[in-house]
Amino acid sequence: MTNSFELFDLYIENLLLAQYEVSEIFPHNLTKGEVREDFIKDQCKIQFDNIVFAKGQIANLNNRYSSQLDIIVCNKNTRMRKLGSHDLVASDDCKVIIEVKSKLNNKEANDFNKKSRRIKRICTADEKPLCGLVTYTLGIKTDTFLINFGYKYNKLLKSFIYDKNLKLQYPNIDFILSLHKDDEKNAQFYLRKDNQKSKYILSLDMPVSKDFFKLLEYYNKIA
């Protein structure tokens, strides 16, 4: 039986999906992307008071900096250097990087994998920031996409099975929340990398966004 907290997460998840559909009225992809990104950020801000959700770049004292980042999660006491509507954040104050996609395929995943690798190199602290994606849709079949993270679709069992022999194609991505749902093989999912086991943990439990919010809840508590 679904508890009240999961019902709340399902409510937020449905809000995100509804806002995605409503924002389709805008003709420009950049506008659609920004309002979707801002809506996710606003929903997170409402829930977590001890962390700041910024947008902009991270940099270190050696003048190494990232490209533009959608959402930067950092502690509430982090110094926010405002550059217009964007922020400049010290790399070691960064806890989580979130990139929001309207549609995700292998090219976007590969590009973000490279971006994540650079972000982790910029940060000099022992604890590197987590880098993950939130996507509304997938540009390819879920079973084809999840092969890159060690999972095969078993037709007999009608489920995704972990295969340790599959090579991880995007090892610098720490998590992915996919809100896309079309059919049995295009189920919503949440992926989280387990660095100790060098594998990804796949969750299909509804609502899938609950694990994403649990991640943010952890940083909210330790801030």
Backbone as CSV, one residue per row, in Angstrom:
resi,resn,N_x,N_y,N_z,CA_x,CA_y,CA_z,C_x,C_y,C_z
1,MET,0.843,-1.200,0.000,0.000,0.000,0.000,0.878,1.249,0.000
2,THR,0.582,2.187,-0.866,1.359,3.416,-0.964,1.123,4.287,0.261
3,ASN,2.213,4.769,0.884,2.057,5.630,2.050,1.894,7.088,1.638
4,SER,1.652,7.943,2.613,1.367,9.359,2.336,2.556,10.069,1.704
5,PHE,3.772,9.682,2.094,4.957,10.326,1.546,5.151,9.965,0.074
6,GLU,4.887,8.713,-0.280,4.987,8.302,-1.677,3.879,8.942,-2.507
7,LEU,2.716,9.125,-1.911,1.631,9.823,-2.610,2.028,11.268,-2.916
8,PHE,2.738,11.889,-1.970,3.219,13.247,-2.204,4.213,13.266,-3.360
9,ASP,5.159,12.314,-3.356,6.137,12.240,-4.444,5.451,11.975,-5.784
10,LEU,4.421,11.149,-5.768,3.660,10.885,-6.988,2.952,12.148,-7.454
11,TYR,2.442,12.909,-6.514,1.784,14.188,-6.825,2.766,15.136,-7.514
12,ILE,3.988,15.262,-6.959,5.005,16.128,-7.552,5.413,15.603,-8.925
13,GLU,5.555,14.292,-9.032,5.932,13.677,-10.311,4.884,13.969,-11.386
14,ASN,3.623,13.860,-11.016,2.545,14.164,-11.960,2.515,15.648,-12.321
15,LEU,2.868,16.503,-11.349,2.972,17.935,-11.634,4.054,18.205,-12.683
16,LEU,5.203,17.544,-12.525,6.301,17.719,-13.473,5.882,17.289,-14.880
17,LEU,5.207,16.148,-14.959,4.772,15.648,-16.262,3.702,16.548,-16.870
18,ALA,2.802,17.052,-16.027,1.752,17.950,-16.527,2.362,19.259,-17.016
19,GLN,3.336,19.783,-16.284,3.980,21.031,-16.690,4.758,20.846,-17.984
20,TYR,5.335,19.646,-18.157,6.032,19.331,-19.411,5.071,19.418,-20.595
21,GLU,3.887,18.840,-20.429,2.888,18.865,-21.506,2.406,20.285,-21.767
22,VAL,2.135,21.027,-20.700,1.626,22.394,-20.850,2.651,23.291,-21.541
23,SER,3.935,23.116,-21.210,4.973,23.976,-21.784,5.219,23.711,-23.264
24,GLU,4.594,22.672,-23.808,4.713,22.389,-25.240,4.097,23.493,-26.096
25,ILE,3.295,24.377,-25.486,2.664,25.460,-26.256,3.695,26.455,-26.778
26,PHE,4.876,26.522,-26.136,5.898,27.463,-26.584,6.592,26.924,-27.831
27,PRO,6.761,27.776,-28.859,7.345,27.300,-30.121,8.854,27.103,-30.070
28,HIS,9.544,27.784,-29.153,11.004,27.737,-29.120,11.495,26.712,-28.093
29,ASN,12.378,25.837,-28.541,12.886,24.780,-27.657,13.632,25.337,-26.453
30,LEU,14.358,26.449,-26.641,15.105,27.044,-25.534,14.157,27.509,-24.436
31,THR,13.053,28.137,-24.842,12.061,28.597,-23.875,11.451,27.417,-23.135
32,LYS,11.086,26.374,-23.869,10.509,25.183,-23.239,11.488,24.573,-22.242
33,GLY,12.745,24.484,-22.636,13.746,23.889,-21.763,13.936,24.685,-20.482
34,GLU,13.955,26.009,-20.594,14.192,26.847,-19.422,13.025,26.819,-18.445
35,VAL,11.788,26.849,-18.946,10.647,26.838,-18.025,10.519,25.476,-17.344
36,ARG,10.886,24.399,-18.034,10.861,23.064,-17.413,11.943,22.950,-16.347
37,GLU,13.108,23.448,-16.663,14.221,23.433,-15.705,13.869,24.255,-14.462
38,ASP,13.302,25.450,-14.669,12.937,26.312,-13.545,11.831,25.689,-12.694
39,PHE,10.917,24.976,-13.338,9.822,24.356,-12.586,10.353,23.253,-11.670
40,ILE,11.261,22.435,-12.181,11.885,21.401,-11.342,12.623,22.046,-10.171
41,LYS,13.381,23.101,-10.469,14.135,23.791,-9.427,13.201,24.360,-8.362
42,ASP,12.096,24.946,-8.790,11.136,25.526,-7.842,10.522,24.459,-6.938
43,GLN,10.206,23.302,-7.502,9.630,22.225,-6.695,10.628,21.714,-5.660
44,CYS,11.909,21.727,-6.005,12.945,21.307,-5.057,13.144,22.355,-3.970
45,LYS,13.128,23.629,-4.350,13.310,24.712,-3.381,12.240,24.673,-2.300
46,ILE,11.009,24.377,-2.688,9.896,24.338,-1.749,10.127,23.273,-0.680
47,GLN,10.749,22.166,-1.061,10.887,21.028,-0.157,12.132,21.070,0.726
48,PHE,13.195,21.723,0.254,14.477,21.640,0.957,15.015,23.034,1.279
49,ASP,15.040,23.370,2.567,15.426,24.709,3.006,16.920,24.885,3.230
50,ASN,17.648,23.798,3.449,19.054,23.906,3.832,20.025,23.826,2.662
51,ILE,19.504,23.695,1.460,20.377,23.676,0.287,19.914,24.735,-0.710
52,VAL,20.874,25.217,-1.480,20.612,26.254,-2.481,20.677,25.631,-3.864
53,PHE,19.764,26.040,-4.713,19.722,25.554,-6.091,20.109,26.709,-7.007
54,ALA,21.347,26.658,-7.497,21.880,27.732,-8.321,21.914,27.317,-9.790
55,LYS,22.275,28.285,-10.624,22.428,28.037,-12.062,23.603,28.859,-12.548
56,GLY,24.501,28.233,-13.302,25.641,28.984,-13.803,26.870,28.125,-13.975
57,GLN,27.986,28.537,-13.347,29.249,27.822,-13.498,29.878,27.537,-12.142
58,ILE,30.717,26.508,-12.105,31.583,26.282,-10.956,33.025,26.523,-11.404
59,ALA,33.870,26.966,-10.465,35.269,27.259,-10.797,36.130,27.000,-9.573
60,ASN,37.434,26.774,-9.805,38.370,26.610,-8.693,39.414,27.722,-8.713
61,LEU,40.321,27.722,-7.747,41.309,28.794,-7.617,42.371,28.749,-8.711
62,ASN,42.447,27.648,-9.430,43.411,27.518,-10.531,42.832,27.977,-11.862
63,ASN,41.712,28.685,-11.772,41.048,29.255,-12.945,40.530,28.194,-13.910
64,ARG,40.190,27.033,-13.357,39.507,26.016,-14.151,38.020,26.126,-13.855
65,TYR,37.208,26.091,-14.895,35.782,26.295,-14.704,34.972,25.390,-15.627
66,SER,33.731,25.224,-15.267,32.829,24.360,-16.041,32.115,25.169,-17.113
67,SER,31.408,24.457,-17.973,30.480,25.112,-18.890,29.211,25.466,-18.117
68,GLN,28.238,26.037,-18.800,26.986,26.415,-18.149,26.264,25.189,-17.590
69,LEU,25.812,25.276,-16.329,25.157,24.163,-15.653,23.720,24.536,-15.299
70,ASP,22.800,23.599,-15.516,21.374,23.868,-15.290,21.070,24.109,-13.819
71,ILE,21.433,23.141,-12.970,21.142,23.235,-11.537,22.382,22.817,-10.752
72,ILE,22.831,23.697,-9.858,23.957,23.421,-8.971,23.416,23.366,-7.547
73,VAL,23.580,22.235,-6.893,23.105,22.074,-5.521,24.273,22.314,-4.568
74,CYS,24.100,23.249,-3.625,25.153,23.543,-2.666,24.544,23.905,-1.309
75,ASN,25.401,23.994,-0.286,24.923,24.303,1.056,24.361,25.714,1.135
76,LYS,23.478,25.917,2.113,22.809,27.208,2.272,23.792,28.330,2.566
77,ASN,24.903,28.019,3.257,25.872,29.053,3.621,26.930,29.287,2.551
78,THR,26.752,28.685,1.383,27.690,28.877,0.274,27.607,30.310,-0.247
79,ARG,28.745,30.899,-0.515,28.752,32.250,-1.096,28.284,32.179,-2.544
80,MET,27.261,32.960,-2.859,26.715,32.984,-4.208,27.179,34.264,-4.904
81,ARG,28.029,34.127,-5.875,28.545,35.268,-6.636,27.648,35.462,-7.857
82,LYS,26.814,36.489,-7.821,25.809,36.702,-8.853,26.411,37.372,-10.087
83,LEU,26.116,36.790,-11.253,26.484,37.371,-12.539,25.197,37.497,-13.348
84,GLY,24.464,38.583,-13.079,23.140,38.713,-13.676,22.202,37.695,-13.058
85,SER,21.567,36.886,-13.892,20.663,35.850,-13.393,21.382,34.533,-13.103
86,HIS,22.708,34.493,-13.354,23.492,33.279,-13.152,24.391,33.409,-11.925
87,ASP,24.963,32.272,-11.529,25.800,32.233,-10.338,27.175,31.663,-10.674
88,LEU,28.173,32.125,-9.919,29.512,31.546,-9.961,29.744,30.904,-8.607
89,VAL,29.955,29.584,-8.591,30.046,28.817,-7.358,31.429,28.192,-7.246
90,ALA,32.043,28.297,-6.067,33.321,27.623,-5.830,33.128,26.118,-5.972
91,SER,34.017,25.482,-6.696,33.833,24.075,-7.065,33.654,23.165,-5.855
92,ASP,34.378,23.437,-4.768,34.303,22.556,-3.603,33.048,22.785,-2.766
93,ASP,32.269,23.809,-3.087,30.976,24.030,-2.429,29.850,23.305,-3.155
94,CYS,30.168,22.758,-4.301,29.157,22.080,-5.122,28.954,20.645,-4.639
95,LYS,27.709,20.259,-4.413,27.387,18.914,-3.942,26.788,18.028,-5.037
96,VAL,25.910,18.608,-5.835,25.227,17.850,-6.891,25.050,18.749,-8.107
97,ILE,25.257,18.176,-9.274,24.970,18.850,-10.542,23.807,18.113,-11.219
98,ILE,22.803,18.874,-11.631,21.645,18.276,-12.301,21.464,18.943,-13.659
99,GLU,21.403,18.144,-14.689,21.090,18.655,-16.027,19.707,18.146,-16.410
100,VAL,18.872,19.057,-16.905,17.488,18.734,-17.255,17.363,18.617,-18.768
101,LYS,16.776,17.489,-19.212,16.604,17.238,-20.637,15.126,17.009,-20.972
102,SER,14.680,17.605,-22.060,13.342,17.286,-22.556,13.344,15.908,-23.202
103,LYS,14.459,15.594,-23.886,14.611,14.278,-24.512,16.067,13.859,-24.396
104,LEU,16.285,12.609,-23.980,17.633,12.094,-23.773,17.890,10.910,-24.683
105,ASN,19.035,10.924,-25.354,19.473,9.759,-26.121,20.963,9.529,-25.839
106,ASN,21.578,8.643,-26.587,22.974,8.292,-26.304,23.938,9.454,-26.527
107,LYS,23.653,10.307,-27.496,24.543,11.447,-27.741,24.545,12.396,-26.547
108,GLU,23.346,12.721,-26.033,23.267,13.616,-24.879,23.909,12.976,-23.645
109,ALA,23.709,11.666,-23.477,24.309,10.963,-22.344,25.833,10.991,-22.447
110,ASN,26.361,10.795,-23.638,27.807,10.817,-23.845,28.372,12.214,-23.586
111,ASP,27.658,13.241,-24.056,28.102,14.619,-23.828,28.118,14.935,-22.330
112,PHE,27.094,14.494,-21.612,27.047,14.781,-20.175,28.086,13.965,-19.419
113,ASN,28.388,12.781,-19.893,29.447,11.968,-19.281,30.786,12.705,-19.340
114,LYS,31.066,13.334,-20.485,32.300,14.110,-20.636,32.275,15.349,-19.742
115,LYS,31.117,16.012,-19.678,30.981,17.195,-18.822,31.186,16.818,-17.362
116,SER,30.617,15.682,-16.957,30.747,15.226,-15.569,32.193,14.925,-15.225
117,ARG,32.915,14.330,-16.156,34.333,14.030,-15.924,35.121,15.320,-15.684
118,ARG,34.824,16.347,-16.467,35.510,17.634,-16.289,35.144,18.260,-14.941
119,ILE,33.876,18.204,-14.573,33.420,18.771,-13.303,34.163,18.132,-12.134
120,LYS,34.284,16.807,-12.152,34.949,16.097,-11.057,36.440,16.434,-10.998
121,ARG,37.040,16.738,-12.142,38.453,17.117,-12.162,38.658,18.531,-11.649
122,ILE,37.693,19.404,-11.869,37.774,20.777,-11.386,37.737,20.818,-9.863
123,CYS,36.930,19.939,-9.264,36.760,19.925,-7.810,37.965,19.281,-7.147
124,THR,38.575,19.996,-6.201,39.783,19.504,-5.541,39.481,18.752,-4.254
125,ALA,38.275,18.881,-3.709,37.906,18.176,-2.475,37.872,16.671,-2.717
126,ASP,38.066,15.893,-1.646,38.049,14.435,-1.768,36.674,13.936,-2.225
127,GLU,35.623,14.558,-1.712,34.274,14.155,-2.090,33.837,14.926,-3.325
128,LYS,33.789,14.255,-4.455,33.416,14.890,-5.708,31.899,15.049,-5.794
129,PRO,31.419,16.074,-6.482,29.973,16.248,-6.609,29.344,15.145,-7.454
130,LEU,28.118,14.795,-7.119,27.371,13.856,-7.944,26.852,14.600,-9.175
131,CYS,26.886,13.931,-10.311,26.433,14.538,-11.563,25.353,13.654,-12.179
132,GLY,24.172,14.215,-12.367,23.075,13.397,-12.873,22.139,14.133,-13.803
133,LEU,21.254,13.352,-14.402,20.307,13.853,-15.399,18.877,13.614,-14.953
134,VAL,18.018,14.571,-15.272,16.570,14.380,-15.177,16.013,14.581,-16.577
135,THR,15.346,13.576,-17.101,14.793,13.682,-18.447,13.306,13.356,-18.459
136,TYR,12.591,14.078,-19.309,11.149,13.855,-19.432,10.839,12.726,-20.406
137,THR,11.650,12.597,-21.454,11.434,11.547,-22.449,12.774,10.951,-22.867
138,LEU,12.713,9.763,-23.468,13.891,9.122,-24.051,13.753,9.115,-25.566
139,GLY,14.858,9.417,-26.232,14.836,9.410,-27.686,15.041,8.031,-28.276
140,ILE,15.342,7.037,-27.422,15.519,5.657,-27.862,14.758,4.747,-26.894
141,LYS,14.637,3.478,-27.241,13.957,2.529,-26.376,14.715,2.379,-25.049
142,THR,13.957,2.216,-23.990,14.577,2.105,-22.671,15.533,0.922,-22.592
143,ASP,15.163,-0.220,-23.180,16.038,-1.388,-23.110,17.353,-1.144,-23.842
144,THR,17.306,-0.412,-24.952,18.528,-0.075,-25.687,19.396,0.872,-24.874
145,PHE,18.769,1.798,-24.191,19.508,2.779,-23.400,20.149,2.140,-22.169
146,LEU,19.411,1.278,-21.472,19.895,0.720,-20.206,21.023,-0.296,-20.385
147,ILE,21.213,-0.798,-21.601,22.364,-1.660,-21.872,23.661,-0.924,-21.531
148,ASN,23.668,0.400,-21.746,24.853,1.203,-21.450,25.191,1.241,-19.961
149,PHE,24.238,0.822,-19.121,24.432,0.876,-17.675,24.390,-0.509,-17.041
150,GLY,24.510,-1.548,-17.888,24.647,-2.905,-17.372,23.367,-3.709,-17.265
151,TYR,22.282,-3.262,-17.917,21.007,-3.970,-17.791,20.459,-4.413,-19.152
152,LYS,20.036,-5.687,-19.192,19.378,-6.250,-20.371,17.906,-6.519,-20.072
153,TYR,17.098,-6.395,-21.108,15.678,-6.699,-20.929,15.437,-8.181,-21.206
154,ASN,14.851,-8.872,-20.223,14.542,-10.287,-20.358,13.082,-10.444,-20.796
155,LYS,12.866,-10.927,-22.007,11.509,-11.032,-22.539,10.669,-12.042,-21.765
156,LEU,11.314,-13.110,-21.306,10.581,-14.136,-20.583,10.091,-13.611,-19.229
157,LEU,10.983,-12.942,-18.519,10.638,-12.407,-17.201,9.952,-11.053,-17.275
158,LYS,10.042,-10.426,-18.457,9.488,-9.086,-18.667,10.039,-8.093,-17.645
159,SER,11.353,-8.128,-17.517,12.013,-7.234,-16.570,13.462,-7.005,-16.994
160,PHE,14.104,-6.018,-16.394,15.498,-5.708,-16.695,16.406,-6.473,-15.724
161,ILE,17.410,-7.159,-16.290,18.315,-7.999,-15.521,19.732,-7.444,-15.609
162,TYR,20.392,-7.353,-14.462,21.766,-6.859,-14.445,22.713,-7.903,-15.030
163,ASP,23.609,-7.468,-15.902,24.605,-8.336,-16.529,25.985,-7.725,-16.289
164,LYS,26.773,-8.354,-15.424,28.079,-7.809,-15.040,29.069,-7.776,-16.199
165,ASN,28.761,-8.492,-17.288,29.673,-8.541,-18.433,29.489,-7.356,-19.380
166,LEU,28.440,-6.597,-19.186,28.210,-5.431,-20.035,29.102,-4.278,-19.595
167,LYS,29.727,-3.620,-20.541,30.622,-2.503,-20.240,29.798,-1.251,-19.953
168,LEU,30.176,-0.524,-18.907,29.509,0.732,-18.579,30.028,1.825,-19.512
169,GLN,29.125,2.382,-20.297,29.526,3.339,-21.316,29.680,4.760,-20.774
170,TYR,28.958,5.079,-19.702,28.967,6.455,-19.192,29.268,6.452,-17.683
171,PRO,30.482,6.068,-17.296,30.811,5.849,-15.881,30.857,7.115,-15.033
172,ASN,30.871,8.287,-15.655,30.931,9.528,-14.886,29.554,10.078,-14.527
173,ILE,28.503,9.434,-15.014,27.139,9.828,-14.662,26.742,9.090,-13.394
174,ASP,26.327,9.834,-12.366,26.031,9.229,-11.069,24.571,8.818,-10.912
175,PHE,23.671,9.477,-11.595,22.260,9.098,-11.500,21.482,9.628,-12.701
176,ILE,20.380,8.952,-13.000,19.453,9.397,-14.050,18.032,9.141,-13.573
177,LEU,17.201,10.169,-13.644,15.771,10.031,-13.401,15.067,10.210,-14.739
178,SER,14.395,9.160,-15.194,13.636,9.226,-16.443,12.144,9.155,-16.132
179,LEU,11.438,10.213,-16.474,9.998,10.285,-16.224,9.181,9.756,-17.392
180,HIS,9.873,9.297,-18.424,9.211,8.822,-19.639,8.491,7.496,-19.403
181,LYS,7.240,7.429,-19.857,6.504,6.165,-19.783,5.633,6.032,-21.024
182,ASP,5.867,4.958,-21.766,5.122,4.741,-23.004,4.479,3.362,-23.002
183,ASP,5.297,2.334,-22.804,4.787,0.969,-22.747,5.629,0.180,-21.744
184,GLU,5.469,-1.129,-21.743,6.143,-1.966,-20.747,7.659,-1.824,-20.794
185,LYS,8.213,-1.714,-21.995,9.663,-1.623,-22.140,10.163,-0.173,-22.055
186,ASN,9.263,0.774,-22.021,9.640,2.173,-21.856,9.149,2.684,-20.516
187,ALA,9.470,1.939,-19.480,9.020,2.287,-18.138,9.846,3.435,-17.572
188,GLN,9.248,4.169,-16.639,9.988,5.171,-15.895,11.043,4.463,-15.038
189,PHE,12.171,5.128,-14.810,13.211,4.486,-14.011,14.098,5.514,-13.321
190,TYR,14.808,5.026,-12.298,15.830,5.809,-11.617,17.081,4.943,-11.517
191,LEU,18.191,5.474,-11.989,19.492,4.803,-11.932,20.399,5.546,-10.964
192,ARG,21.091,4.810,-10.110,22.055,5.435,-9.203,23.310,4.576,-9.169
193,LYS,24.464,5.196,-9.383,25.718,4.461,-9.405,26.181,4.123,-7.995
194,ASP,26.562,2.872,-7.807,27.180,2.406,-6.565,28.673,2.297,-6.839
195,ASN,29.432,3.284,-6.393,30.863,3.330,-6.707,31.643,2.193,-6.061
196,GLN,31.194,1.737,-4.902,31.907,0.654,-4.214,31.818,-0.653,-4.995
197,LYS,30.673,-0.866,-5.653,30.479,-2.094,-6.425,30.716,-1.885,-7.923
198,SER,30.990,-0.650,-8.305,31.215,-0.302,-9.715,30.060,-0.772,-10.597
199,LYS,28.856,-0.539,-10.137,27.668,-0.905,-10.895,26.564,0.104,-10.619
200,TYR,25.534,0.040,-11.454,24.369,0.903,-11.270,23.224,0.110,-10.653
201,ILE,22.497,0.780,-9.769,21.304,0.198,-9.164,20.093,0.763,-9.905
202,LEU,19.287,-0.103,-10.439,18.106,0.303,-11.208,16.863,0.155,-10.353
203,SER,16.070,1.219,-10.284,14.805,1.181,-9.552,13.655,1.519,-10.497
204,LEU,12.638,0.659,-10.464,11.423,0.891,-11.251,10.214,1.110,-10.344
205,ASP,10.480,1.185,-9.027,9.391,1.355,-8.068,8.744,2.720,-8.227
206,MET,7.426,2.718,-8.282,6.691,3.968,-8.441,6.412,4.605,-7.090
207,PRO,6.463,5.950,-7.039,6.921,6.844,-8.103,8.452,6.864,-8.164
208,VAL,8.994,6.843,-9.356,10.453,6.732,-9.505,11.173,7.970,-8.977
209,SER,10.488,9.101,-8.938,11.122,10.334,-8.479,11.421,10.325,-6.981
210,LYS,10.844,9.394,-6.233,11.059,9.387,-4.776,12.536,9.193,-4.436
211,ASP,13.252,8.387,-5.232,14.671,8.160,-4.967,15.504,9.402,-5.288
212,PHE,15.069,10.148,-6.283,15.723,11.417,-6.615,15.570,12.405,-5.458
213,PHE,14.378,12.493,-4.906,14.139,13.407,-3.784,14.845,12.930,-2.513
214,LYS,14.999,11.616,-2.350,15.747,11.094,-1.206,17.214,11.520,-1.285
215,LEU,17.741,11.567,-2.495,19.113,12.024,-2.696,19.268,13.464,-2.211
216,LEU,18.336,14.328,-2.607,18.384,15.724,-2.184,18.129,15.854,-0.683
217,GLU,17.267,14.998,-0.159,16.968,15.014,1.269,18.228,14.728,2.093
218,TYR,19.068,13.845,1.616,20.324,13.527,2.302,21.193,14.775,2.441
219,TYR,21.352,15.521,1.346,22.202,16.719,1.392,21.531,17.827,2.191
220,ASN,20.218,17.849,2.210,19.495,18.823,3.021,19.744,18.591,4.511
221,LYS,19.854,17.320,4.910,20.059,16.982,6.320,21.473,17.249,6.795
222,ILE,22.462,17.053,5.915,23.858,17.211,6.344,24.393,18.612,6.099
223,ALA,23.584,19.472,5.481,24.044,20.834,5.157,24.345,21.619,6.425
